[in-house]
């Protein structure tokens, strides 16, 4: 994977793209065909923001192609309760969507991807399903608990 080829990286400084924090990078053979899907959670850090990337990369003839790329930007102004940017992606990977597991939930022979995003006052879970060579979010659930 060449990070400069991903549309999700557009607009980020070169230094942040060149050396992102890799929270998770996992290869899973979701189609049981010997060709793994790459699932990645990365954080590009700058002084003003944390750009959190969640990626699903499908294998192709020349390597991998982006099947899903989601970017979430966190700044000091978007964080709750005066939290520091340093909490994004550190420890329990707060505000970073990451792989939990995979399973063929609908019986079509292709595993769905289950993710979790830890938050300050709750967590979010999502399920992604393959649609051709792209992936779509088909389910999302959040729980909430007051942190104050």
Residue pairs with C-beta under 8 A, 6 or more apart in sequence:
1 38
1 40
1 55
1 57
1 63
1 64
3 9
3 17
3 18
3 20
4 17
5 66
6 53
6 55
6 66
6 69
7 66
7 69
8 53
8 55
8 66
8 69
8 70
8 71
9 17
9 44
9 53
12 44
12 46
12 51
13 46
15 46
16 44
16 45
16 46
16 51
17 44
20 42
20 43
20 44
20 45
20 53
21 42
21 43
21 44
21 45
21 89
22 40
22 41
22 42
23 41
23 42
23 43
23 89
23 93
23 96
23 98
24 39
24 40
24 41
24 93
24 98
24 99
25 38
25 39
25 40
25 41
25 42
26 38
26 39
26 40
26 99
27 36
27 37
27 38
27 39
28 36
28 37
28 39
28 102
28 111
28 113
29 35
29 36
29 37
30 36
30 37
30 102
30 110
30 111
30 113
30 130
31 37
31 109
31 110
31 111
31 130
32 109
35 59
36 59
37 56
37 57
37 58
37 59
37 67
37 113
38 55
38 56
38 57
38 64
39 55
39 56
39 57
39 99
39 113
40 53
40 54
40 55
40 57
41 52
41 53
41 54
41 55
41 93
41 96
41 97
41 98
41 99
42 52
42 53
42 55
43 50
43 51
43 52
43 53
43 88
43 89
43 96
44 50
44 51
44 53
45 85
45 89
48 75
48 76
49 73
49 74
49 75
49 85
50 73
50 74
50 75
50 85
50 88
50 89
50 95
51 71
51 72
51 73
51 74
52 71
52 72
52 73
52 74
52 88
52 89
52 95
52 96
52 97
53 69
53 70
53 71
54 68
54 69
54 70
54 72
54 96
54 97
54 98
54 115
55 66
55 68
55 69
55 70
56 66
56 67
56 68
56 69
56 113
56 128
56 135
57 64
57 65
57 66
57 67
58 64
58 65
58 66
58 67
58 133
60 133
65 133
67 130
67 133
67 134
67 135
68 128
68 134
68 135
70 97
72 95
72 97
74 85
74 88
74 95
75 85
76 84
76 85
79 85
79 87
79 88
79 120
80 120
80 121
80 147
81 120
81 147
81 148
83 120
87 94
87 95
88 94
88 95
88 96
89 95
89 96
92 118
93 118
94 118
94 119
94 120
95 117
95 118
95 119
96 117
96 118
97 115
97 116
97 117
97 124
97 126
98 115
98 116
98 117
99 113
99 114
99 115
100 114
100 115
100 116
100 125
101 114
102 111
102 112
102 113
102 114
103 111
103 112
103 114
104 110
104 111
104 112
105 112
105 127
106 112
106 129
110 129
110 130
112 127
112 128
112 129
112 130
112 138
113 127
113 128
113 135
114 125
114 126
114 127
115 125
115 126
115 127
115 128
116 123
116 124
116 125
116 126
117 123
117 124
117 125
117 126
119 142
120 147
121 144
121 145
121 146
121 147
122 142
122 143
122 144
122 145
123 142
123 143
124 140
124 141
124 142
125 139
125 140
125 141
125 142
126 137
126 139
126 140
126 141
127 137
127 138
127 139
127 140
128 135
128 136
128 137
128 138
129 135
129 136
129 138
